[in-house]
Amino acid sequence: MTLPCFCCGKALESVDPLGDDDNEPSEATTFRTGGHYGSGAFDPMDGSMLELNVCDDCLTGGAERVVLLRTVQTVQTTSSAWIPD
């Protein structure tokens, strides 16, 4: 079951040629949210999530309203004496 584009409603094709996927759209991106503090529409605090797709045309067409976040993982090394058993 591939959901349509949330923004324009366009029907989206599945990346799975057999269509057996769980919402894996082609030429679109899937977004999930567990809600947001302050939302009057969806903030269940019970582990529930919403999932929606945005087609590539809508995503790139609205690029000026999108922020790119990058997560950088830093490895911190500490040293201590090794005492064999």
Secondary structure, DSSP 8 states (H G I E B T S, - for coil): ----BTTT-----BSSTT--SSS-BSSEEEEEE---TT-SS---SSS--EEEEEEHHHHHHTGGG--------------------
